[in-house]
Amino acid sequence: MAFKAPHVSFVSFAVDVLPAGITHVMIIETGLHLNPKHPSYDRAAVDNLISAARTYINSHVEGSASIRLVSTRSGEI
């Protein structure tokens, strides 16, 4: 089942192979600003996206997993 949530433009998956083990990584590209100091930062929207991604990971990924949010907006820093 594909992950769908507001403000998501693309989702991909990767695997980090570390000496301690393997971690599945869900990479979410979003149109949201992720820098809390940016004037257009929307904390509620970012928190909702993180919550939806965590719910998806808990239901669809076995083992160690992480979520990476990537903003497609310019002017993040």
Residue pairs with C-beta under 8 A, 6 or more apart in sequence:
1 60
2 11
3 11
3 26
3 28
3 52
3 53
3 56
5 48
5 49
5 52
5 53
6 45
6 48
6 49
7 30
7 31
7 32
7 45
7 49
8 28
8 29
8 30
8 49
9 29
9 30
9 31
9 72
10 28
10 29
11 26
11 27
11 28
11 29
12 27
13 24
13 25
13 26
13 27
14 24
14 25
14 27
15 22
15 23
15 24
15 25
16 22
16 23
16 25
16 66
21 64
22 63
22 64
23 63
23 64
23 65
23 66
24 61
24 63
24 64
24 65
24 66
25 65
25 66
25 67
25 68
26 53
26 56
26 57
26 61
26 65
26 66
26 67
26 68
27 68
27 70
28 49
28 53
28 67
28 68
28 69
28 70
29 70
29 71
29 72
30 49
30 69
30 70
30 71
30 72
31 71
31 72
31 73
32 41
32 42
32 45
32 46
32 49
32 69
32 71
32 73
33 40
33 41
33 42
33 71
33 73
33 75
33 76
34 41
34 46
34 69
34 71
34 76
35 41
35 71
35 76
35 77
36 43
38 75
38 76
40 73
46 69
49 69
50 67
50 69
53 67
53 69
54 67
57 65
57 67
